């Protein structure tokens, strides 16, 4: 069994502070994922308003290209904010990350469109995405490190709330998209409706900042040391843990690609390829998000009992075997019922993989570089297998004229993750 202990103590913590900590670490992650989901869900509208072109596919590629380009800055944010967390504390880095996210979301909510300010509109939107991506880069590592360093043996369960919060934000963003697409006309959505999700994110941000100010940090021994006497986390990471960074990114592949293909891209796929109403894709992602929100902590609990890599292997194999038949079935039927069934299956498989994932990634890095290592490897994986996924699958469909081609991309990611999980189980778990 690979349910290894990451902290220094197995003493059971008080439940009330632990619940507060779960909320504090999850709320920023949820806000950032909500922002990314909102951008992806309204990609077709944003392509018209910020990236007008003579061809709809070109316009959409520019929209997703801007989305993907911002992800290049996530590893940089992971290094900068991760270093800050490993030297100054997890809490300080979490507050800084959430403040930057709020700034980027404010720009998204208020920026004029191309028709009003011309080229400044797409450039301003791109800069806002870069700020959000930079802050997100430091969010996951700091938040997850704070969770797994608690005095509890339930590491997978605690860390799984990071991904459960992504499911919650998917539900909220999908509900927003569903309400807007059914209650507003297309003209109203293009005029002001697309801004509503970003405004909602701005309302949540102050609550998150308040809660985070009232949590306790970890690493008391490091807090007592002078900052200059602590190891340089970036140098230590790149010197001692390069192989583990690559291994963690490979483990991330199938889960990340599935998130961005089956959740973020699905409303666009439903509109452009299946010719279904926009509300159909939003409704399906509500179901998937709800499954992730509710089931991921349960899967984390099971992983603490029955083994982490075992559960992840089952999920990756099931994804590899079912994704192409699911896409073929969906394209042949093009019905809401089939779409809902497939998205339900995707949600269950992702929850199984998500449950132990954060704890697995945490176990790869020692305490003194944990925030930096977690954040950097996670965001390398997200950048490579996530940020450019909507752009890549849109381009694949355009190049091959095969609407089923995205399935092959996810299958390749599943194979890569299976190889990396096997390496982790054989070479890492036995030495922890």
N, C-alpha and C positions, 0 to 999 in steps of 0.2 A: 504494500500500500504506500502511496506517495503523498499522503497528507502530512507533510513535514511541518515542523514548528519553526516559525520565522522569528518570533520574539524571544525575549529572555526569561519569560515567566509564564506559567500556566494558571496563575491566580485568576479566579473569576472576578471581573470588574463589576462595579455598580451598574445596574441596568439603565438608570435615568441618564447619567452622563454619557453612556454609550449610545443611547437613542439620540441625544442631542448631537453627538459627534457624527452619527450616520446622516442626520439631516444636514449638518453643516458641510460635510464633504460632498454630499450628493447634490445639493442645490446648485452649486456653481457648475458642476458637470452637466446637470440637467439644463441649465440655462444655455450653456454653450451648444449642447446638442440640439436644443430647441431652435436656436438661431440657424444652425446648419440645416436642420430639417426644413425649416420655413423657406430658406433660400432654394433648396432643392425642389420642394413641392411647388413653388411658384416660378420655376425655371422658365416655363413657356411664356408667362407674363413678363418676367424680367428681361427675357431675350428681346421682346418687342419694344420695351420701354427704354432699355439701356444699350442694347446692341442691335439696332435695326440693320438689316441686310436684305439684299434682293432675294435670298434663298433662306427658307425657314431653318433648314438643317445647319447652314453656316451660322445663322444667328444663334441657334441653340448651342452649337459647338463653342462659340465665343463666350456664351454665358457659363457653360460648364468649364471652359478653359480658365476663366477668371477664378472660378471656384477651386479648380485644381491647383492653379498657380499659388494661391494663398497657402496651400498645404506645404509648400516648400519651406515656409517660415515656421512650421510647427516644430521640427527638430531643433531649430535655433532657439525658439522659445523654451523648449525642454532643457537645453543646455544652460541657458541664462537663468531661468527661474528654478531649474533643478539645482544648480550650483547654489543659488540663494537659499533654497530650502535645506540643503545638506550642510550649509555653513551657519545660517541664521535661524532656521526652524521651519517646520512645515506650515505652521499657521501664518507666518508672515508672507510666504510665497502664495498661499491660497488667497489671501486678501488682495495681493497685487494682481493676481491673475483675474479675479472677479472684477476688479476695478477697470482693467483694460478691456475686458469683454463688454462691460457696460458702455464704455466709450465707443467701441466699434458698433455696437447695436444701436446707439443713438444716431450715428451717422446713417446707418441703413434705414432707420425709421424716418429720417428727415430729409435726406438728399434729394434734390430735384432730378428729374429725368432728362434724357438726351434731348427731348424736344424743348426743354427750358434752358439748359446751359451747355448743350453740345457735348464735346469730347470730355469736358470736366466731369460729366456724370459717370461714365464707365470708369474713369480713372479714380474718382472719389470712392465709388463702390468697391473697386479693387483694393484701395488703401484700407478701407474699413474691414474687408475680409482678411487682409494681412494682419491687422492689429488683433482681430479675434483669433486668427490661427496662431499667432505668437503666444497669446495668453493661454489658449487651450493647450499649447505644447507643455506648459508647466503645470497645468491643472491636474492631469491624471496621475503623474508621478508623485506629486506632493500629497494629494488626497489619498491615494492608495497606500503610500508609505505610512501615513498617519493612521490608517485603519489597521494594517497588519502589525504595527508596532504596539498595539494595545495588549494588555495582559489577558490574553484569551487564546485558547487552542483552536477556536473556530475561525481560522484565518480565511478560508475560502468563503465562508458565509459572510463575514464582515466586508471583505473586499468586493464581494459580488454586488453590493449595493451601488457601486460605481456604475455598473452596467444596468442594474435595475432602474437607476435614475434616467438612463438613456431611453429605456422603454417608456417611462413616464412622460418624458418630453416628446417622444414620438406620438404618444396618444394625444397630448395637448396640441401639438402642431397639426396632427391629422384632423382632430376635431375642429380646429380653427379653419383649416382648409376646406373641410366638409361643409361647415356652416357658411363660409364665405361663398363657396362655389354653388350652393343651393339657394341661398337667400339673396345674393347680389347678382346683378347682370354682369356680363363680361365687361361692359363699359365702366361699371362701378368698381369692379375689381381692378381694372387697369388705372382708374382715376385715383383711388385711395385705398381700396380693400386690401391690396397686397401688403400695405404698411402695417396693418393691424397686428399681425403676429409679433413684429419687432417692437411695437409699442407695448404689447403685453410683456415681453421680455424685460423692458425697462422698468415696469412696475414691480417685477419680482426681484430685480437686482438689489435694491436697498435692504430687503428682508434678508437676503443671503449675506450681505456685508455685516449686518447687525448680528446675525447668528454666529458668524465666523469669528467675530471679535470676542465672543464669550465662550470659546472652547480652550481646553488645555493643550499645550504642545507636547511632543514626545522628545526623546533624546536629551534627558536632563544632564547627562555627563558632558555632552557636547555644548550645551548652553553655558556650562560653568567654565569651559575653556575659552581662552581668547581666540577671536576669529582668525588671527594670523597663525595660530598654532595648529589649526585643523588642516587635514589633508585637502589638496586641491581636487575637488570631485571630478572635474572634467578630465584632467590629466590622469588621475587614477583610473577612471573608467576606460579611457582610450588606451591606456597602457596594459591594464590587467584584464579587462572584460570585453575586448573587441568581439571575440567569438560568441559570447553570450548575448551581446547586442544583436548580432545577426540571427542567432537562434531564436531570440524572442520575437524579432520581426517576422521570421518565417512562421512561427506558431500563430502569429496574428493574422496571417494571410487569408484563410478561409472565412474566419469570422468577420473580418473587416470588409472583404469583398462582398460577402452576403449582406452586410448592413447597408452598404451603399448601392448595391444592385437591387436587392429585394425590398428595401424599405424606401430609401431616398429616391431612387430612380423610378420606382414602380408607378407612381402617378403619371410621370411623363411617358412611360412605356404604354400605359393604358390608353392615354390620349393619342399618341402618335402611331403606335403599331397595332393596337387592338381596336382603335376607334370607339372607345367607350367614353361615357361622360366622365369629366374630371372627378365628380363626386364618388365614382366607383373606386378609383385608385385610393382616394383618401379614406374611404370606409374600410377598405382592406387593410391599410396600414394601421388604422386604429386597433383592429383585432391583433395584429402582430405586435404592436407596441404594448398592448395590455398583457399579452402572454409574457413578453420579456419583463415587464414591470413586476408581475406577480410570481412568475416561475423561476426567475434567475436566482433570487435568494434561496429558494427551495433546493435548486440544483447545487448551489454552493454548500448548503447544509449536507446534502448527500455526498458531495465530493469530499468533505471532511471525514466522512465515515467510510466511503468505499473506494477512494482513490481518484486523484484528479486527472492524470493522463489517461486513465481507462475511460472515463466519461467523455473526454475530448476526442478520443479515438473513435468511439461509437458515433458521435455526432458528425465528425468529418467523413467517415465512411458512408454514412447514410446520405449526407449531402452529395457526395461524389456519385452515388448510385441513382439518386432520385431527381437531380436538377434538370437534366435534359428531358426525361419523360414528362416532367412537370411543365416545362416551357412548351413542349410539343402539344401536350394536352390543352394547355391554356390557349395557344394560338389557334388550335383546331376548333375549339368551342367558342372562345371569345365571349364568355358569359361571366356575370358577376359571381355566381355560385362557385364556379370552378376557380376563379381568381381568389375568392375567400378561402376555399379549401387549401389551395397551394400556399397562401400567405400564412394560414394557421400552421401548416406543417413547417414552413420556414421559421416561424416564431418558436416552435417547440425545439427544433434542432439548434437554433441559435441560443436558446436559454440553456440547453444542456452544455453547450460549449462555453457560454459566458460565465456560468456558475463558478467553475474552478479557474478561469483564465487569469484573472487579476492576481490571485494567489500564486499561480504558477510563475507568472512574470516576476513577481516580488521575490520569489525564492531563488531567482537567478543572480541577485545582486546583494552584496554585503551592505550593512547598515550605512557605512560612511559614504557610499555612492548610490544609495538605493533610489532616492528621488531623481537624481540625474539619470541613472541607468534605466529606471522604469520609464520616465518621461521620454528619453531619447529613443529607446528601442520601440516603445509604443508608437511614437509619432513617425519614426521611420517606416514602420509597418503601415500606419494609416496613410502616410503620404504616398507610398508606392502602391498599396493595394486598395486604397479608399478614395483619396482626393481626386485622382484622375479616372476613377472607375466610370462615373457618369459620362465623361468625355470619351473614354475609350470605347464603351459599349455603343454609344451613339455613332462614333466613327466606324466601328466594326459593322454595324447594321448598314451604314451608308456605303461602305466599301464592298461588302459581300452581298448586300441586298437580301440577307438572310435574317429574319427577325429572331431566329433561335440562336444566333451566334453568341449572345452573351452567356449562354449556358456553358460553352466551352471554356470561357475565361474563369468562371467559378469552379469548374472541374479541375483546371490546372492549379488553382489556388488550394483546392482541397488536397491534391496530391502533395504539394509542397508542405502543407501543414502536417500531414500525416508523417512525412519523413522527419520533420523537425521534432514532432512529439516523440517519435521513436528514439531520436538522439537524446532528447531531454530525459526520457525515462531510463535509458541505458547508461548515459554518461554523467548526468547531473544528479538525478534523484538518489542514486546509490552513494553519492559523496556528501549529501546534505546532512 
